[in-house]
Amino acid sequence: MGLQIHVARKPDSSERPLLLFNGIGANLEILIPLMQELKGIECITFDMPGIGLSEVPRLPMRFKALAKLSAQILDHFGYGQVDALGVSWGGAMAQEFAHRHHKRCQNLILAATSAGAIMVPGKPSVFMKLTNPKRYFDKDYLKDIAQHIYGGELRKDPELMNEYTERVRPPKSSQGYLYQLYAGAYWTSIHWLHKLPQPTLILAGTDDPLVPVVNARILHSRIPNSQLIEIDCGHLLLMTKMSEVAPMITDFLTYSNPAVKLAVVH
């Protein structure tokens, strides 16, 4: 692609690395604690073009092009087959990667995400805040709105955002953020989810203002070989419930079970 892309890797002993896709506007440093918590799992992630320390592309890229870029990054580091994890916007990106590179992607993990344009949306006021990149440029503003857009434990303890905001790196410009919005505009996976061959773990917070839990149930109903775990938390479940979620991910990748399950964790 000719772009300078910021990549982070954590070596480990797993048979395949886990490729992680972050949320919209989020720099890779936000995922580092989770990567460290995934014991025995080799991990790789990168800042999307225009986000974090990655170069802003001349033109915006759709999910198809970003999936191709992801494969090129894996090629660069000599990776063959991988597992994929995506959270929020990155969950859509992970679906696209699993669909277009189904022979390369062995297992799929989707957290706090949906099937894209065909979804049950949160409140309009919440989405208005989401589309504004100000939360990544103004950390005080992010703390002020966190409980409203992320829900869960942040409603009771806004101080939980401190570690998160310390890791936030503003995009190089609002252009990179807008390019990410464009990448997913009018995109949906609803018509091909039933074709995904990967064993899939779906994680969802029951108090998620951005992506209501019903969207995870839709994914579960459409993806043949999927497990759904609903967790009593909000949109940032990979952060606020990390000590509980990380073992779920590790167990799924280690002992991937084709049986379809439904569980509620409190």
FIFIKOL-258931 format. One record per residue (C-alpha): x, y, z; residue in three letters; chain; residue number from 1. Coordinates in steps of 0.001 Angstrom, whole numbers. Example, Ala and Ser with C-alpha at 12.3 -4.5 7.8 and 13.67 -1.06 7.14 Angstrom:
% residues 2
c1:c2:c3:code:unit:pos
12300:-4500:7800:ala:A:1
13670:-1060:7140:ser:A:2
//
This chain:
% residues 266
c1:c2:c3:code:unit:pos
0:0:0:met:A:1
3002:2315:402:gly:A:2
1740:3525:3788:leu:A:3
3706:3659:7026:gln:A:4
1695:1539:9456:ile:A:5
2286:1388:13223:his:A:6
2303:-2258:14352:val:A:7
2585:-3898:17782:ala:A:8
3364:-7570:18371:arg:A:9
3522:-9767:21451:lys:A:10
5457:-13008:20867:pro:A:11
4173:-16133:22592:asp:A:12
3736:-19873:22199:ser:A:13
344:-20172:20478:ser:A:14
25:-22174:17255:glu:A:15
-1400:-19117:15471:arg:A:16
-1183:-15410:16287:pro:A:17
-4285:-13431:17174:leu:A:18
-4888:-10423:14914:leu:A:19
-6719:-7692:16844:leu:A:20
-8847:-4955:15254:phe:A:21
-9521:-1912:17426:asn:A:22
-12540:382:17715:gly:A:23
-13031:3505:15636:ile:A:24
-10405:6175:16257:gly:A:25
-8650:4000:18836:ala:A:26
-4854:3671:18804:asn:A:27
-3207:310:19390:leu:A:28
-1882:1211:22857:glu:A:29
-5440:790:24142:ile:A:30
-5265:-2929:23295:leu:A:31
-1862:-3567:24896:ile:A:32
-3242:-4510:28373:pro:A:33
-5557:-7101:26794:leu:A:34
-2729:-8514:24685:met:A:35
-608:-8867:27816:gln:A:36
-3495:-10550:29644:glu:A:37
-3926:-13193:26912:leu:A:38
-1436:-15658:28357:lys:A:39
105:-18032:25851:gly:A:40
-1418:-16215:22859:ile:A:41
833:-14483:20329:glu:A:42
-777:-11184:19278:cys:A:43
-465:-8620:16515:ile:A:44
-2365:-5378:16026:thr:A:45
-1897:-2136:14131:phe:A:46
-3165:1415:13929:asp:A:47
-5566:1829:11040:met:A:48
-4414:4316:8369:pro:A:49
-4806:7832:9753:gly:A:50
-5124:6628:13352:ile:A:51
-2475:6659:16088:gly:A:52
974:6666:14515:leu:A:53
-98:5287:11130:ser:A:54
138:7496:8073:glu:A:55
-2993:9174:6721:val:A:56
-3767:7745:3257:pro:A:57
-4302:10032:302:arg:A:58
-7755:8560:-265:leu:A:59
-10152:6816:2139:pro:A:60
-10261:3012:2166:met:A:61
-13297:762:2435:arg:A:62
-13334:-2415:4545:phe:A:63
-12377:-4509:1507:lys:A:64
-9139:-2555:1052:ala:A:65
-8425:-2581:4793:leu:A:66
-8844:-6369:4870:ala:A:67
-6306:-6606:2043:lys:A:68
-3953:-4299:3962:leu:A:69
-4319:-6550:7024:ser:A:70
-3305:-9569:4956:ala:A:71
-302:-7674:3584:gln:A:72
831:-6836:7122:ile:A:73
582:-10505:8085:leu:A:74
2592:-11415:4976:asp:A:75
5256:-8881:5922:his:A:76
5808:-10578:9279:phe:A:77
5673:-14076:7820:gly:A:78
2369:-15114:9375:tyr:A:79
196:-17699:7668:gly:A:80
-3039:-18685:9356:gln:A:81
-4310:-16479:12172:val:A:82
-7243:-16017:14515:asp:A:83
-9012:-12648:14487:ala:A:84
-10589:-10499:17182:leu:A:85
-12484:-7283:16599:gly:A:86
-14146:-4868:18991:val:A:87
-16872:-2388:18032:ser:A:88
-15904:-899:14620:trp:A:89
-13091:-3432:14618:gly:A:90
-15685:-6183:14943:gly:A:91
-17024:-5256:11526:ala:A:92
-13455:-5176:10230:met:A:93
-12858:-8658:11683:ala:A:94
-15991:-9975:9969:gln:A:95
-14797:-8588:6642:glu:A:96
-11346:-10116:7119:phe:A:97
-12817:-13506:8084:ala:A:98
-15120:-13401:5053:his:A:99
-12541:-12373:2453:arg:A:100
-9678:-14411:3909:his:A:101
-11639:-17380:5242:his:A:102
-8855:-19867:4492:lys:A:103
-6419:-17774:6501:arg:A:104
-8688:-16901:9445:cys:A:105
-9277:-19961:11621:gln:A:106
-11244:-18588:14586:asn:A:107
-13185:-15359:15042:leu:A:108
-13969:-13303:18152:ile:A:109
-16462:-10439:17963:leu:A:110
-16855:-8059:20910:ala:A:111
-19427:-5273:21350:ala:A:112
-20218:-5186:17653:thr:A:113
-22935:-5660:15048:ser:A:114
-23626:-6600:11439:ala:A:115
-23078:-3003:10332:gly:A:116
-25725:-865:8674:ala:A:117
-28427:-3448:9368:ile:A:118
-28437:-3277:13142:met:A:119
-30517:-2181:16106:val:A:120
-28973:1211:16905:pro:A:121
-28489:2881:20246:gly:A:122
-29995:6258:21059:lys:A:123
-29376:8970:18428:pro:A:124
-27737:11188:21070:ser:A:125
-25176:8448:21729:val:A:126
-24347:8064:18032:phe:A:127
-23959:11807:17633:met:A:128
-21244:11693:20281:lys:A:129
-19655:8693:18572:leu:A:130
-19345:10396:15191:thr:A:131
-17565:13372:16767:asn:A:132
-13796:12721:17049:pro:A:133
-13577:15293:19864:lys:A:134
-13491:12473:22439:arg:A:135
-10042:11479:21170:tyr:A:136
-8683:15025:21065:phe:A:137
-10079:16189:24438:asp:A:138
-9573:13713:27292:lys:A:139
-11690:15735:29730:asp:A:140
-14575:15624:27258:tyr:A:141
-14092:11865:26895:leu:A:142
-14317:11407:30666:lys:A:143
-17461:13554:30785:asp:A:144
-19340:11523:28186:ile:A:145
-17897:8067:28969:ala:A:146
-20726:6824:31166:gln:A:147
-23312:7904:28595:his:A:148
-21731:6297:25531:ile:A:149
-20015:3278:27106:tyr:A:150
-22391:2353:29968:gly:A:151
-21676:-516:32359:gly:A:152
-19329:77:35278:glu:A:153
-18535:3559:34010:leu:A:154
-21999:4677:35118:arg:A:155
-21031:3926:38713:lys:A:156
-17307:4614:38638:asp:A:157
-16188:7120:35975:pro:A:158
-12666:6928:37422:glu:A:159
-12274:3633:35559:leu:A:160
-11675:5779:32485:met:A:161
-8391:7136:33854:asn:A:162
-6189:4268:32650:glu:A:163
-8031:4194:29324:tyr:A:164
-7607:7913:28674:thr:A:165
-3916:7734:29587:glu:A:166
-3447:5343:26674:arg:A:167
-5469:7389:24185:val:A:168
-3405:8966:21420:arg:A:169
-5316:11530:19324:pro:A:170
-5544:10744:15589:pro:A:171
-3065:12698:13466:lys:A:172
-6069:14633:12204:ser:A:173
-9836:14331:12176:ser:A:174
-9399:13127:8589:gln:A:175
-8285:9674:9729:gly:A:176
-11346:9367:11953:tyr:A:177
-13666:10464:9150:leu:A:178
-12004:7945:6828:tyr:A:179
-12902:5204:9307:gln:A:180
-16511:6362:9354:leu:A:181
-16478:6218:5565:tyr:A:182
-14978:2703:5569:ala:A:183
-18045:1316:7304:gly:A:184
-20719:3559:5791:ala:A:185
-23601:1468:4389:tyr:A:186
-21543:-1692:4961:trp:A:187
-23294:-4785:6278:thr:A:188
-22404:-8439:6717:ser:A:189
-25963:-9607:7314:ile:A:190
-26297:-11277:3892:his:A:191
-23168:-13421:4191:trp:A:192
-22808:-14112:7920:leu:A:193
-24337:-17559:7372:his:A:194
-21373:-18387:5124:lys:A:195
-18690:-17739:7759:leu:A:196
-16994:-21099:8416:pro:A:197
-15009:-20045:11480:gln:A:198
-15855:-21081:15032:pro:A:199
-16945:-17714:16425:thr:A:200
-17078:-16350:19963:leu:A:201
-19417:-13378:20402:ile:A:202
-19013:-11202:23507:leu:A:203
-21559:-8530:24394:ala:A:204
-22317:-6220:27302:gly:A:205
-25916:-6163:28512:thr:A:206
-25639:-2410:29214:asp:A:207
-24089:-1148:25981:asp:A:208
-25572:2187:24819:pro:A:209
-23585:2152:21560:leu:A:210
-24294:-1391:20395:val:A:211
-27320:-2847:22222:pro:A:212
-26968:-6527:23118:val:A:213
-29693:-7541:20658:val:A:214
-27128:-7022:17887:asn:A:215
-24957:-9783:19331:ala:A:216
-27993:-12061:19359:arg:A:217
-28544:-11282:15681:ile:A:218
-24922:-12199:14927:leu:A:219
-25339:-15397:16933:his:A:220
-28484:-16327:15009:ser:A:221
-26772:-15773:11647:arg:A:222
-23295:-17255:12221:ile:A:223
-23628:-21067:12156:pro:A:224
-20775:-22106:14429:asn:A:225
-21027:-19392:17076:ser:A:226
-21123:-19040:20831:gln:A:227
-22640:-16022:22558:leu:A:228
-21614:-14822:25993:ile:A:229
-23545:-11896:27443:glu:A:230
-21675:-10068:30185:ile:A:231
-23080:-7711:32790:asp:A:232
-21159:-4646:31632:cys:A:233
-21012:-1974:28937:gly:A:234
-19318:-1281:25612:his:A:235
-15756:-1382:26986:leu:A:236
-16090:-4962:28208:leu:A:237
-12584:-5866:27051:leu:A:238
-11281:-3252:29486:met:A:239
-13695:-3245:32431:thr:A:240
-14072:-7046:32547:lys:A:241
-10621:-7939:31257:met:A:242
-9791:-10406:34034:ser:A:243
-12960:-12374:33219:glu:A:244
-12965:-11987:29447:val:A:245
-9299:-12816:28760:ala:A:246
-9615:-16420:30028:pro:A:247
-12772:-16842:27919:met:A:248
-10833:-15781:24839:ile:A:249
-7844:-17955:25711:thr:A:250
-10026:-21000:26372:asp:A:251
-11946:-20458:23138:phe:A:252
-8778:-20241:21070:leu:A:253
-7189:-23177:22857:thr:A:254
-10190:-25489:23018:tyr:A:255
-12385:-24170:20216:ser:A:256
-15696:-25969:20570:asn:A:257
-18126:-26193:17644:pro:A:258
-21113:-26514:19971:ala:A:259
-23342:-23455:20002:val:A:260
-23751:-22086:23509:lys:A:261
-25525:-19249:25247:leu:A:262
-24314:-18026:28613:ala:A:263
-24907:-15025:30820:val:A:264
-22044:-13938:33075:val:A:265
-22712:-11622:36033:his:A:266
//
